[in-house]
């Protein structure tokens, strides 16, 4: 009983610290800013829970979180953004459909070549035909897409959205992120973990580049805004009430996700996943399909990342492909999971809260310190203040986050709340 009591006491202390930090932010910046911060923390918590089950449950190193967030955010925008009547009434609304019909036909041909029985034993010939089919499909698709895309940009700006409810956009974003995870997982999960990290990192950058340069689809650097909310907007009922309602929805989502994750963790499936993580060879020797189970965890984690990413972009009310940054949408989330404790769901949420508060408060705190240093330097030493002195406060975010993770890895390498291992 003593270890359990120690863990409970530690959880209580961390919860009290988080509550004190939140109250401090509310008292310093007001309720409107406080609810905005909590809503963003809730969205990041959903993303971090997705990473926690990938890394904490199955030991899968995903370095491309940004890509899953970006593709889900785009999907959510496409589903929920109002219809662009200029595009719908143009000839390009029909032409773009035929372009993608040809793409689907090419994909079917590629799939058929890969499944032809007489090519199963002729590996070299099958690979050659697949490469030719992929190259031809790509060239035909791009040749047909270019004039249509140019016409859409000139006449309508971009294609707009489907005008469906926001919650449908979030679900669609999670599904598309899961499909992307299925594609990446089928290629890379059978390899070493470093190959998975490289593949996910590369996929993330490719997705960002495509979304950033496809002006006909995403408006590119011009951004898409304002994105519709699932609740009343600040312009309708005020910042405090609208952000509080948004926070309520995300907290309900977190509660449901935690319930699912806890049941999965304690179920035979969860024990099997942890057994694969701890000893892959022994699990395979016992007849477990290691790659299939890993793929399930990878997809489930990506779905959570997609839902959380869609909710985060919706809350910010703007879709900007250039705004997806590895520092903010990959590295920061890794810090949240490592600080809280991979495999511990409550630890992940508390770690997300602590890291994001440090991230948000680092700039004003650094500005305050810099102003004091500037004042004392000028008054006492007649110091010539550099022109970019104030702008350096923003860069202190990275330093403080790096120092935080360094201290955690030194004094709590398993996180503030490590995974609870039950001894049978």
C-alpha positions in Angstrom: 0.0 0.0 0.0 2.8 2.4 0.7 3.9 2.9 -3.0 0.3 3.5 -4.0 0.0 6.1 -1.2 3.2 7.8 -2.4 1.9 7.9 -6.0 -1.5 9.3 -4.8 0.3 12.0 -2.7 2.5 12.9 -5.7 -0.5 13.2 -8.0 -2.3 15.4 -5.5 0.7 17.7 -5.2 1.1 18.0 -8.9 -2.6 18.7 -9.3 -2.4 21.4 -6.6 0.6 23.0 -8.4 -1.3 23.0 -11.7 -4.4 24.5 -10.2 -2.2 27.2 -8.5 -0.6 28.0 -11.9 -4.0 28.3 -13.6 -5.3 30.6 -10.9 -2.1 32.7 -11.2 -2.7 33.1 -14.9 -6.4 34.0 -14.4 -5.5 36.6 -11.8 -2.7 38.1 -13.9 -4.3 38.2 -17.4 -8.1 37.8 -16.7 -10.7 35.2 -17.4 -10.8 35.7 -21.2 -7.1 34.8 -21.5 -7.4 32.1 -18.9 -10.2 30.3 -20.7 -8.3 30.6 -24.0 -5.2 29.0 -22.4 -7.3 26.2 -20.9 -9.1 25.5 -24.1 -5.7 25.2 -26.0 -4.3 23.0 -23.2 -7.4 20.7 -23.6 -6.7 20.4 -27.3 -3.0 19.8 -26.8 -3.9 17.2 -24.2 -5.9 15.1 -26.7 -2.9 15.3 -29.1 -0.5 14.3 -26.3 -2.7 11.4 -25.3 -2.4 10.1 -28.9 1.4 10.3 -28.6 1.3 8.8 -25.1 -0.3 5.6 -26.3 2.0 5.3 -29.3 5.1 5.8 -27.3 4.0 4.8 -23.8 1.9 1.8 -24.7 3.8 0.5 -27.7 7.2 2.2 -27.8 6.5 3.8 -31.3 8.6 6.9 -31.9 6.5 9.3 -34.0 8.5 12.4 -35.0 5.9 13.6 -37.5 3.0 14.7 -35.2 2.8 18.0 -37.1 1.8 16.1 -40.3 -1.1 14.3 -38.6 -2.3 17.6 -37.1 -2.0 19.4 -40.4 -3.9 16.9 -42.5 -6.6 16.6 -39.9 -6.9 20.4 -39.6 -7.2 20.7 -43.4 -9.8 18.0 -43.5 -11.8 19.7 -40.7 -11.6 23.0 -42.6 -12.7 21.4 -45.8 -15.7 19.7 -44.2 -17.0 22.5 -42.0 -16.0 25.7 -43.9 -18.9 27.4 -45.7 -19.5 26.6 -49.4 -17.8 28.8 -51.9 -20.6 29.7 -54.4 -18.1 31.1 -56.9 -16.5 27.8 -57.2 -19.7 25.7 -57.1 -21.2 27.7 -60.0 -18.1 27.5 -62.1 -17.2 24.9 -64.7 -14.2 23.9 -62.6 -16.5 22.2 -60.0 -17.2 19.5 -62.5 -13.7 19.4 -64.0 -12.0 18.9 -60.6 -14.2 15.8 -60.0 -13.1 14.3 -63.3 -9.4 14.9 -62.4 -9.8 12.9 -59.2 -11.8 10.2 -60.9 -8.8 9.7 -63.2 -6.5 9.6 -60.2 -8.7 6.9 -58.5 -8.7 4.9 -61.7 -4.9 5.0 -61.7 -4.8 3.9 -58.1 -7.1 1.0 -58.9 -4.7 0.0 -61.7 -1.7 0.1 -59.4 -3.6 -2.0 -56.8 -4.6 -4.5 -59.5 -1.0 -4.8 -60.7 0.1 -5.5 -57.1 -2.6 -8.2 -56.7 -2.2 -10.0 -60.1 -1.6 -13.7 -59.2 0.9 -14.4 -62.0 3.1 -11.5 -60.8 3.3 -12.7 -57.2 6.3 -14.9 -58.1 7.8 -12.4 -60.5 9.0 -9.8 -58.0 11.3 -7.8 -60.4 8.6 -7.6 -63.1 5.9 -6.6 -60.6 8.1 -3.8 -59.2 8.9 -2.5 -62.6 5.2 -2.4 -63.6 4.3 -0.8 -60.3 6.9 2.0 -60.8 5.7 2.6 -64.4 2.0 2.7 -63.3 2.8 5.1 -60.4 4.8 7.4 -62.7 2.2 7.4 -65.4 -0.6 8.0 -62.9 1.3 10.9 -61.3 2.1 12.6 -64.7 -1.5 12.3 -66.0 -2.9 13.6 -62.7 -0.6 16.6 -62.6 -1.1 17.4 -66.3 -4.9 17.4 -65.8 -4.8 19.2 -62.4 -2.6 22.2 -63.3 -5.0 24.0 -65.7 -8.0 23.3 -63.5 -6.2 24.5 -60.4 -5.1 27.7 -62.1 -8.7 28.3 -63.2 -10.1 27.8 -59.7 -7.5 30.3 -58.3 -8.4 32.9 -60.9 -12.2 32.7 -60.7 -13.0 31.5 -57.2 -9.9 31.9 -55.1 -10.1 28.3 -53.7 -12.7 25.5 -53.6 -14.1 26.4 -50.2 -15.7 23.8 -47.9 -18.8 21.6 -47.7 -20.6 23.6 -45.0 -21.2 20.6 -42.7 -21.3 20.7 -38.8 -18.0 21.3 -37.1 -18.1 18.0 -35.2 -18.3 16.1 -38.5 -15.1 17.9 -39.5 -13.4 16.8 -36.3 -14.4 13.2 -36.9 -13.3 13.4 -40.5 -10.0 14.9 -39.5 -9.4 12.0 -37.1 -10.3 9.4 -39.8 -8.0 10.9 -42.4 -5.2 11.1 -39.8 -5.8 7.4 -39.1 -5.7 6.5 -42.8 -2.4 8.4 -43.1 -1.1 6.4 -40.1 -2.2 3.1 -41.8 -0.3 4.0 -44.9 2.9 5.0 -43.0 2.6 2.1 -40.6 2.3 -0.5 -43.3 5.6 0.7 -44.7 7.6 1.4 -41.6 6.4 -0.4 -38.5 8.2 -3.6 -39.5 11.5 -1.7 -39.4 13.5 -0.3 -36.6 12.1 2.6 -34.6 14.5 5.1 -36.1 13.2 4.4 -39.5 9.7 5.1 -38.3 10.9 8.5 -36.9 12.5 9.4 -40.2 9.5 8.4 -42.2 7.0 10.3 -40.0 9.2 13.4 -40.0 9.5 13.3 -43.8 5.7 12.7 -44.3 5.0 15.7 -42.0 7.1 18.0 -44.1 5.6 16.7 -47.4 2.1 17.3 -46.1 3.0 20.8 -45.0 4.6 21.6 -48.3 1.6 20.3 -50.3 -0.9 22.3 -48.2 1.2 25.4 -48.3 1.5 25.4 -52.1 -1.9 24.1 -53.1 -3.6 27.6 -53.2 -6.7 26.2 -55.0 -7.2 23.8 -52.1 -6.1 25.7 -49.0 -5.5 29.3 -50.2 -1.9 28.7 -49.2 -0.2 31.5 -47.4 -3.4 33.7 -47.7 -5.0 31.4 -45.0 -8.7 30.5 -44.5 -10.6 32.3 -41.8 -12.8 32.6 -39.8 -13.4 28.9 -39.2 -16.8 28.0 -37.8 -17.1 27.0 -34.1 -19.2 24.2 -32.6 -20.5 26.7 -30.1 -21.4 30.4 -30.2 -18.5 32.6 -31.2 -17.0 35.5 -29.1 -18.7 38.0 -31.3 -22.1 36.5 -30.3 -21.9 35.9 -26.6 -18.5 37.4 -25.6 -15.0 35.9 -25.2 -15.4 34.5 -21.7 -18.7 32.6 -22.3 -17.7 31.3 -25.7 -14.3 30.1 -24.6 -15.8 28.5 -21.5 -18.3 26.6 -23.7 -15.5 25.5 -26.0 -13.5 24.3 -23.0 -16.5 22.4 -21.8 -16.8 20.5 -25.1 -13.1 19.6 -25.1 -13.1 18.5 -21.4 -16.0 16.2 -22.2 -14.0 14.8 -25.1 -11.0 14.2 -22.8 -13.2 12.5 -20.2 -14.5 10.1 -22.9 -11.0 9.4 -24.3 -9.6 8.8 -20.8 -12.4 6.2 -20.2 -11.6 4.4 -23.4 -7.8 4.5 -22.8 -8.1 3.2 -19.3 -10.4 0.3 -20.4 -8.0 -0.5 -23.2 -5.0 -0.4 -20.9 -6.4 -2.8 -18.4 -7.9 -5.1 -21.0 -6.0 -8.2 -22.4 -5.3 -6.1 -25.5 -3.5 -3.5 -23.4 -1.5 -6.2 -21.6 -0.5 -7.7 -25.0 0.6 -4.3 -26.4 2.8 -3.7 -23.3 4.2 -7.2 -23.6 5.2 -6.5 -27.2 6.8 -3.2 -26.2 8.8 -4.8 -23.4 9.9 -8.0 -25.2 9.1 -8.2 -28.9 10.8 -11.5 -29.5 9.0 -13.3 -26.7 5.7 -11.9 -27.8 6.3 -13.1 -31.4 7.4 -16.5 -30.2 4.0 -16.8 -28.3 2.2 -16.3 -31.6 1.3 -12.6 -31.4 1.1 -10.6 -34.6 3.5 -7.9 -33.5 3.2 -5.6 -36.6 -0.6 -5.8 -36.6 -0.9 -4.8 -33.0 1.6 -2.0 -33.4 -0.4 -0.8 -36.4 -3.5 -0.7 -34.3 -1.9 1.5 -31.7 -0.3 3.7 -34.2 -3.6 4.3 -36.0 -5.5 4.9 -32.8 -2.9 7.4 -31.6 -3.0 9.2 -34.9 -6.8 9.5 -34.8 -6.5 11.2 -31.4 -3.9 13.5 -32.8 -6.1 14.3 -35.7 -9.2 15.1 -33.5 -7.1 17.2 -31.1 -5.4 19.0 -34.0 -8.7 19.7 -35.7 -10.1 21.1 -32.4 -7.0 23.3 -31.9 -7.1 24.8 -35.3 -10.9 25.4 -35.1 -10.4 27.2 -31.7 -7.8 29.5 -33.3 -10.3 30.1 -36.1 -7.7 30.2 -38.8 -6.2 27.6 -41.1 -2.7 28.6 -42.0 -0.4 25.9 -43.6 2.6 28.0 -42.7 1.6 28.0 -39.1 2.4 24.3 -38.5 5.8 24.2 -37.0 7.9 21.2 -35.8 8.8 23.1 -32.7 5.2 23.9 -31.7 3.4 20.9 -33.1 5.9 18.1 -32.5 8.7 18.9 -30.1 6.5 20.7 -27.6 4.1 17.7 -27.5 7.0 15.3 -26.9 8.1 17.5 -24.0 4.5 17.3 -22.6 4.5 13.5 -22.7 8.0 13.1 -21.4 7.4 15.5 -18.5 4.1 14.0 -17.5 5.1 10.4 -17.9 4.6 8.3 -21.0 2.0 5.6 -20.5 0.3 7.5 -17.7 -2.8 9.2 -19.0 -3.3 11.6 -16.1 0.4 12.4 -16.1 0.2 13.3 -19.8 -2.6 15.7 -19.1 -0.8 17.3 -16.1 2.4 17.4 -18.1 0.6 19.2 -20.9 -0.8 21.8 -18.5 2.6 22.5 -16.9 4.5 22.7 -20.2 1.9 24.9 -21.9 1.7 27.3 -19.0 5.5 27.6 -19.0 5.4 28.1 -22.8 2.7 30.9 -22.5 4.2 32.6 -19.4 7.8 32.5 -20.5 7.5 35.6 -22.7 5.9 38.0 -20.3 8.1 36.8 -17.4 11.2 37.2 -19.5 10.1 40.7 -20.7 9.6 41.6 -17.0 13.1 40.4 -16.2 14.6 42.2 -19.3 12.9 45.4 -18.3 14.5 45.2 -14.9 17.9 44.5 -16.3 17.5 47.3 -18.8 16.5 49.8 -16.1 19.4 48.8 -13.8 21.9 48.7 -16.6 21.0 52.2 -17.8 20.7 53.7 -14.3 23.8 52.1 -12.7 26.2 51.5 -15.5 25.0 53.8 -18.3 24.5 50.7 -20.5 23.7 51.0 -24.2 20.6 48.8 -24.7 20.7 46.6 -27.9 17.9 47.4 -30.4 16.6 43.8 -30.4 16.7 43.4 -26.6 13.0 43.1 -26.2 12.5 40.7 -29.1 14.9 38.2 -27.5 12.2 37.5 -24.9 10.3 35.3 -27.3 13.4 33.2 -27.9 13.6 32.4 -24.2 10.6 30.1 -24.6 12.9 27.5 -26.3 15.5 27.9 -23.6 13.1 27.4 -20.7 11.4 24.4 -22.4 14.8 22.9 -23.0 15.9 23.5 -19.5 12.7 22.0 -18.2 13.1 18.8 -20.1 16.7 18.6 -19.2 15.9 18.8 -15.5 13.1 16.2 -15.8 15.4 13.8 -17.7 18.0 14.3 -15.0 15.9 13.9 -11.9 12.7 12.2 -13.1 13.6 10.2 -16.3 10.3 8.4 -16.2 8.3 11.6 -15.9 6.6 13.3 -13.0 4.0 10.5 -12.9 5.5 7.3 -14.4 3.4 4.5 -15.8 1.8 2.4 -13.1 3.0 -1.1 -13.4 0.7 -3.7 -11.7 2.6 -6.6 -10.2 0.6 -9.8 -10.5 
